[in-house]
Amino acid sequence: MAAETSEQTQEELILGFLADGGEDFTSGEALSSKLGLSRTAVWKHVEALRGKGYRIEAAPARGYRLVEVPDRLTQLELSPLLSTHDLGRAIHFHETVGSTNELAFRLAHDGAEHGEVVVAEQQTAGKGRRGRAWISPPGLNLYFSAVLRPELPPQRAPELTLVAAVALTEVLRESGAEAFIKWPNDVQIDGLKVAGILTELSAEPERVHFVVLGVGVNLNAQPGHFPEELRSTATSLAIARGQRVPRALFAAALWNRLEEWLDLHLETGFAAVRQRWKELSSTLGQEVLVRTDRREFQGLAEDIDTSGALLVRTKDGSIERVLAGDVERLRPQVAGGR
Ligand code: BTN
């Protein structure tokens, strides 16, 4: 077991160096001196990685270059791509789980540390907000839940959902899609949902025990993978940009960005997150229909406040503060109305 682990670590290190090299070749000599291994040992590790589905090009006198990473989401694929200090440093990978949130919650309850992440290829009981299901077919998308142990009072924990929405939207934009945040934390492309966030909290009145931050992103799903009733409201990054998405690259970019935002949030507070959320949101400035557990009303979505609640100006000119619910954009009223 120990030998297996150290082999894996050597392979992760090689992948890390190759990933850092990007399009460039990394010489066999550089790899062997960095790892303290013979050139033959480096070559054997490269062969082992090829056997696991990595495409690594070798050129005489130039070295090795990473061309393709297998479409898997285990520690081996993800670790070399991460620049995080905590997030994703321990990965609990599963082919199938009920819900990554449920499992992460149990692990956190049993002592999992800040930054540990549960990733699954498939969820059989993926959970969405407000008791809805999250459709989670195997091998196509990204489903993960991170255990966070932030130094925050419980009433500030909901801010973490907005932190995640900001990171997610930025990474989707950098991946070639015009993504926006729809309050509170749906991420959309072309008005269709591409990702969702579900945060769950364990706390006592004065103290957060832990937060489970669950994120589902439709990466490579095609319309046929969505149930009929979702086809007109859901999309994926691959549909939007017309190209398959390398999932490990996307997941690592997201975790790297998420940790940067989590750090900034912890160090400087909510203001920068709120500002960025507003820049990335499609909800503000829209006439919306608000649905909460208790009621429905219409109004103009004007702002979010310093705790992330939506501020909606109603017909009588008063401001309603919405902490939880759904919003639906209303068509602008056409003058002379039809
Ligand atoms: C929403 O309704 O918008 C939130 C969806 C959150 C889905 C993710 S998938 C990974 C994690 N595990 C779950 O069961 N749910 C979240």
Residues whose N, C-alpha, C, O or C-beta is under 5 A from the ligand:
A	BS01	BTN	S99 T100 N101 A125 G126 K127 G128 R129 W134 Y143 F144 S145 A195 G196 I197 L198 G214 V215 G216
